[in-house]
């Protein structure tokens, strides 16, 4: 078929076809997975990311080929490890570091419980450890003495153990820097005083934000990889090298080694918080977080910060990230052309939930059951509702694609206008949207569909009457790159009615003083809205279908 093609045309065609066959699709972990840290042990690769006030904390993903990733558990999955009671949105657990030393896996983390003046700096960081990363059984925390965040462990060749973190000089100036000391690993106790080892490459002010430090010893040289520029489009990665784990550090003349913010028209932005690892074949790879604004609008980035992968080459003793090119959603000629997206359906036939579900904060007690009504997920309402700064009977699963549909079927007979159950698209306390079923004020058995939208513009509620007191109601949320449509259908065969469509910025723009660190998640909930509830909410299935990337 190529008989009449010229040689040059044929070669270009073959290169093109080869690029189609091998073009890594980013992000490799779609849906919010910020602050990735990567590790290889033998032929196994692992990535851990941040979860903030979601429980359990710090998902662990596993891969054999850097393309196909599977969630295998969470490092913080017991209240003794992570007790978040009243933790505000976007606090909780931040920026893990995942490392391996002499048969043990170590995961460092920082937990922040408040944002107000009673905690002037940052809480202590800590590590947990396990000998079997697949067991989902990590130790209780071992705390460090330092105040700061983004802690990372490094073992020097002489056996010394270093804790390196991001800290600030005081609560007023808030000048950030990279700090370090030697520690006793078993206790976390300090062996040396903390010292400021690096101020970053940007002007030394409160917006520079040098953070996310990782130290490596490669070919006889120490390297310090950090993030800088804050969490917006100035976010970047820079790397330095030196003669010891504490420096002094020589600046890479090619810094920043990862930065898309020079061109805000690029579809991938806010690149940074990088980590790197050597593969089984000797090649090097890096991970980083980044966002994908939709339509070039930073108000439409409701999936939050996702995990990206890229190749690393070495030149003159310096790592070159992604061939020096901006990070993108497709890397031609790199690994396999396999989409990380997949449809998800759960008919609730198991006795336990799978690892992909989350709670908001640490639950006081179990409020869900898969055995009380076989084939259903039953939520037992408590007094809290979605958006309360506590532990509502709320179950979440991350949105993974900008175009995605979520559907469930709910059997629910509310007792009053306070008893309510339904589905939602959720970010945090001040940004969430639900479509649910409630009763009337007289307790007559009549039911209403209530649609509630909560965002920076405040709260808006609309109600629509249902025809019957006991028919199941299907609930559906259709996500598009810049909008969400919330719909319902009474009975198994009725067409969906979508009475409310909201702009996706309702899940990305926090109120004044708030933050946007996570991303959107689909949800189901049941609440007594301040009172106990005996109404049983039974969900027949959970169906989540990405329609495009």
N, C-alpha and C positions, 0 to 999 in steps of 0.2 A: 504493500500500500504506500510505501515511502519511495517508490522507484523514481518518480519524477522530481523529487525534492533535491535542492542543492545541498552540498555538504554542510555549509554553515547553518542553513535552515533546519536540517536534520539534527545537528548537534544542539541547537537551541530548543528544539522540540523535545529531545531526550532529556535535557536538563529540566525543562518545564515539567515533564511527566514524572521525573524523579522527585522534583520538589512537591508535586501533588501527593506522592506516595509517602513522603517524609516531611511533614510540616507540623511541628508541635503546636497544639492548640492551647492557648492560655486564656483564662487562668486554669491551672491544673486542679485547684480546689475552688470551684465556683460557689458563689454565695459567701457571705462574710466569713473570712478566715484571716484575720489580721495578725501581724507580728510573727511571721513564720520562722521557725528554727528547724534546721535540717541536720540529720545524722545518718551515717552509714555504719552498720556493724556487720561484717562479713558481706553477704550478698543482699542484705536487707536494708532498705532505706526507711527512715521515719521522719515525719514532720509533726510538730506541735504548734498550736496557734492559741490566740487569746479568746476568752469568753466573757470577760467583764462580770456583770451581775447574773449571768446565766449559770445554771447548775445542771449537771456536773461541769467541772472546770477543766480546761485545757484538753481538747481532743487530741488523740494520737492517731495519725494516719500511717499506713504501711504500704510499701510498694516494692516490687522486685525489679522494675524496669523504668522507674521515674515517670511513667505515663499513667498506668492504672493504679489508682490509690484507693485504699479501703480503710474506713474508720474502724479501729480495733478497740477503742476504749477511751477513758479519760483519766488523767493523772489524779485529779481531785474529785473523788466520787463518794466521799463519806462526810457527814457533818463534823466529825472529829478533825478532818483536814481543812474544811472550808465551811464555816458557819456564817452565812451572810443574812443577817436579820436587819431589815430596814436600810440596807445598802442602797444608795442612790443609783440611778441609771448612769451607766458608763464608768462607775467605780468597779469594785470587785477585783477580779484577777487580771493582771496585765502581763504581757510580753514574756513568754517563757524562754528558757534556754535549755536545750536538750543535749546532753553529753553522755559519754560512756567511758568508764575507767575501771579496769581490772575486774570485769565481770558484773559491774553495777551500772545501771542506767540512772542518771541524775536529771531531774527537771527542776530548774530554778523558777521562781515566780514572785510576784509582788501582789499583795492584797491591799486595796484602799477602801476604807469603810465610810469616810465622810469627805465632803469638799469644803466644809465651812471652817471657821477659825479655830474650833477646838482641836483640830489636827493641823498644826502650822506647816509641817513639811510633808513627809510621806511616811507611811507605816513601814515596818520592817519587811524585808524580803526573806525568803526561805528556800529550802530545797526539799524535795521528796525523792525517794529512790526505790528501785526494784531490781531484782535479778532476772525477772521474767516479764518483759514489756508486754507480752501477749496476755498476761494473767489478769490485767486490770486491777492489780493489787499492789498499790504503792504505799510507802510508809507514811506515818504522820509527819508533819513538817519539822524540820530542823532550822531554827531561825538564826539569821545573821544579826550582828549588832548595828549595822549601818542603816541609816534612813536614806531611802532612795528607791529607784525602780530600775527595771531592765537588768537585773543582776545576771551575771554569767560566771561560770566556774572554769578555771584553767589550771591544769596540772603541768608544772614545769618538769624538765628532765631530771632535776635533782630531788623531786618529790614534793617540793613546795606547792601549796594550793592557794590560788589567788581568787578573790572575789572582786569582780569589777562591775561597776554600776553607774547609773546617771544620778547625780544629786544636784542640789542647788545651794548657793552660798548662804541665803537667809530667806525669810518669808516675805520680805519687802522688795528687794532688788530682783530676786529670782533669776540669777545668772546661773545657767546650767553648766555642768562640766562632767568629765569622765573621772570617776574616783576609784580607788583600789586599795586593798590591803590583803595581807596574808592571813589565812584563817586556819583553825584546827577543824578539819572536816567533820569529825565525829560529833562535835558539839556546836559548830558554827561560831565559836568564840574567836575573837580577834587575837592575832599574834603580833601584828604590827599596827601602828597608827594609820588611819586613813590618809591618803595623799591624793592630791589632784594631779593626774598624769597627763591630761590633755584637755584643751579648751575648745577644740574643734577648728574648722577652717574658715568659718564665717565670722563676721564682726562679733565681738564678745559682748552681746546684749541678751535681753530676755527672750528674743525671738529666735536666737540661733539654735537652741535646744539640741546640743550634742547628746545623743542617747543611743540605746540599743547596742552597747559594745560587745564585740566578740574578739577574742585573742586566739591566734593560731601560731604554731611553730612549724615552718615549712622550709625545708632545705637549709637549715641552719640560721634562719632569720625569723624574728617575731613580727607579726602583723596585727594591727588594731583596725578592725572594720567597725564603723559607726554609722548611725543615721543622724541627719541634721536638717534644720529648716522647718521644724514643726510638722504637723500632720496634713497640711494643705498641699497646694501645687508646688510649693518650694521644697517639699520633702525630697531627700536625696541620700545617696550612700557615698561615703568617702573612705579611703583606706590609707594607712600609714605603715611604716616599717621601722624597726629599731633593733638594738642589740640585746634587749631584755624585755620581760613581760611588762615592765613599767616605762619603757622608752629609754632615752629620749627619742621622739618620733620624727622621722623624716617624711615630709609631705609628698604624696604622689603627685607629680606634675600634671597628671591627667585627671586629677579630681575635679568634679565629682565623677565617680566611676559608673554611677547610675543616676540619671536625672532626665525627666521628660518635661520639666516645667519651663524650659526655655522656649517651647513651642506649645502654646495652650490649645492649638487646633488638633493636636495628636489625640487619638481616641483613648489612650491610656495615660493616666496622670497620677500624681502623688506617689511616685515610685521611691521606695526606700525600705528601711529596716531590713537589711539584707543579711544573709548568712551564706556560707559556702561549704562544699564538701567534695572530696575526691571520689570518683566513681570506681566501680570494680575493674574497669578497663584502663584506669589511669587518668581519664579525662576529668576535668573539674566542672562543677555545676553550682549555680547559685539560686537561691530563692529570695523573693522580696514581696512586699505588699504593694498593691496599686489599686486604683479605682478606675472605673469605666464610665465617665459621665455620658449620659444619653443625649444625643442631639447637641453635643458640645456645651450642655448646660450643667454646671456643678450642682444645681438644685435637684437634678435627676440622677442620683447615684445611690439609689436605695439599697443596692446589694452591698454597699460599703466597701471595705478594703479586703481584697481577695488575694490568694496566693498565686504568684507567678514563678515560672522556672525559666532559666536561660543558661547557655553554655559560658564557660570561662576559659580563656586562653592565657598563657603566661608569656610576657615579653619583657626582657631586661629586668627580671626579678619582680615585676608587677603583674597583678591579675588584670586582665581586660574583660570587662563584663559585656556579654552579648555583642562581641565584636566591636564594641564602642558605639553601637547603634542604640537608638531609643527602644525601650521595651515595648513589645507589641503583642497582639492577640494571636498572631501566627508567626512561627519562626521556621522559614523554609529550610529544608535539609537537615532538620534536627529531630531525632527520635521518630515517633510514629504519629500518623495523622488519625488520632482517635479522639472523639469528643468525650469530655469528662461528664457530660450531661446524660441523665437517664431518668426514665419515668419511675415513679414509686407508688406502689399500692399496698396498703395494709388492711386486710380483712379482719384483723384482731382475733385470729384463731390461736395465737400463742398465749402462754400464761404470763409472759413478760414483754415489756416494751423493748424495741431494739435500741441500739446505741445512738441513733440519730435524733432522739427526742430530748427536749430540754425543759426545765422549769425556770421561772424567774425567782432568783434567790433560793436559799436552801429551804426546802419544805419542812414545816414543823412536824408533819406526819403525812402518811400516804393518803392521797385524796383521789386515787384512780384505782380501778380494778378491771382486770381482763377475765376474771373468773365468776364474778357475781352474776353476770348475764353472758353466758358463753357466746362467742361470736360478736361481742360488742365491747367497746371501750366505755366504761361507766365512769363518769366524773361525779364525785360527791362534793357538792358545793360547800364552801365555807363563807365567812362573812365578807371576805375581800373580793374586789372586782378588778378586772384588768385596769392597770394604771394606778392602783393603790400601791403605796411604797411598802409592800409587804409580800406575803406568799399567797397569791390568789390561786384558786383551782384552775390553773392555766397550763396548757401543754403546748409546746411549740416545736416546729421543725423549720430549718432555714429555707428561705427562698433561694433557689440556685440559678435561675435564669430570669432575665428581664422580661421575657415573654413566657408566662407560666400560668397554668390553671390549677386551682385547688378546689376540691369538692369533698363534701361529707354528707351523710344523712343522719338526721337527729330525731330520736324518739323522746319527746319531752312534753309533760303535762304540768305547766307552771301552776302554782297555788295562788299567786298574787302578782302584782306589778313589781314586786321586789325579786321574786325568783326568776332567774334568767339564765339561759344557756345558748351557746351559738358558736360561731366561727369568726376569725378575724385575721387581719394582717397587722403585725405588731412590731414596733421598734423598742419602745420603752415607756416609762410612766407618762410622759407628756406627748408621745406620738404613737397613737394606736387607733385602730378602726375595727368596729365589730358589726356583724349582722347576726342578731339573735332572736330568740322567742321569749316573750314575757306574757304574764297573765294580766287581767284587769284589776282595778282597785277594789271591786266588790267580791273578787274570788268566785265569779260565776262559772268559770271554766272556759270563758272566751279567751282566745289567744291573739297576740299581735306580733308582727315582725317589727323589731326596732333596729334602726341603723344609726350607729353612733360614730362620729368622726371627731378625733381629738388631735390637735396640732398647734402650731404656733399661733394660728388665728383663733384659738379657743375651741370650745366644744359645740357641736351641732347634733341634734337628735331628731330623727323622723320616724314615724310609726305607720304601719300598714296592717289592716285587719286580715286575719286568716278565716277560712270558711268553716273549718271543723275543729273540735277540741282535741282530737287524738290522732289525726293523720301524721305520718312522718313527714318531715320537711327537709328537702335537700337544700344545702347551702353551698354557694359557689363564689369564688373570688377569681376574677380574670385579671391577671397582671399584664400590663403592657409597658414599654420602656418609659412612658411618662404618665401612666395612669393606673388606677385600680377600679374595676367595676364590681360592686357587691350585689349578689343576686340570690333569689330563693325560688323554690318550686314546691307547691304543696302536693304531696302524693308522689308515687313512683313514676308516673307517666306525664305529668304536666310540664309544659315549657317553662324555662327559667324567665323570671322577671328581674331586671336589673334596675332598681329604682334610683341608685346612687352611684355616681362615678366621681372619684376624687383624683386630684393631681398628686403625683408621686412625691412632690416636694413636701407633702404633709408628713412624710416619713424620713425626711432628710434635714429639715430646717428646725433646729432646736430653739427653745425659747431663749431670751437673753440670759447669759450666764451658763447656758447648757452646752453640751458637747454632742458630737456625732462621731462615735468610735466604732459602732457595731454595724448592723445592717438589718434588713427586714426578715421576719419569720412568719409563716402561717401558723394559726393557732386554733384551738378549741378551748372552751371555758364553760364554767358553771358557777353561779354566784347567788348568794342571798342578799347582796347589796346592803351589808351592814347587819344582817340578821342570820341566824341559822336557817337552813333550808332542808326540807325532807323530799323535795322534788328530785327525781332521778333523771339524769341526763345520759342517755345511751346513744353512742355514735356507732354507726354500722360499718363505716370504712373511712379510710384516709387515702385520697387519691391526689397525687401531685404530678403534673405533667408539663415538663418544659416543651414549649412549642417552637421556639427558635433559641439560638444562643445570644 
